[in-house]
């Protein structure tokens, strides 16, 4: 995050993917999804939809709280 080194601890990882920029679409603007302010976009790979989280926004919001 900018000039700071940040680490995350997670319970488990099932898969790691590289999503090409061409497969990323803007987040949908319809409705109000909980956490939508932290959504960076939606990735489409084959028949899968992947919600991409903006970690900078998520971590900054947690730090502010």
N, C-alpha and C positions, 0 to 999 in steps of 0.2 A: 504494500500500500504506500504509494508515493515514495517516501524516503525511509519508512519503517519496515522492519522485517516482521512478518506475522505468521503464526502457525496455527493450525486447527487440529483439534483432537476429535476423531469421529469413532463411532461404535463399530462400523464395518464398511467395507467397500465391496461392491458387487462387480463393478465394471468401470474401466477408465476409457473414455472415448475422445478422439480428436474430431471436433465438429468443424467442417470447413465453413468459412464466412458465407459462402454462397448458399449454405443450408440453414442459415439463421435468418429468421423473420422478426420484425418488431413484435413486442408483446401485444396481445389483443386489447383493444380499448373498450370492448363491450363488457358491461357488468363491473362489479367491484369484488375482486378476488382478495381474500385475506393475504397480506404480504405482497400485493401487486407492486408496491413501491420498490421492492427489492428485485423485481424481475427484469432481467436485461434483454431477454428475447426468448424465442421458441425455436429450437432446432428440429429439423425434419431429417431423419435418416431412415431410409427404407419406409417401413410402415410404422415408425415410432415417432412420437412427439416428446421432446425433451425440454423441460423448463430450465432456462439458464439463469442462475442467480448472480446478481451483482454483489460480490463479496465486499467491495469497498463501501457501498451504501449500508449493507447489513451490519458490518463491523463498526462503522461510524455511528450508526443509530444505537447499537448496544453500548458503545463507549459513552455516548452522551447520556444514556439512562443510568 
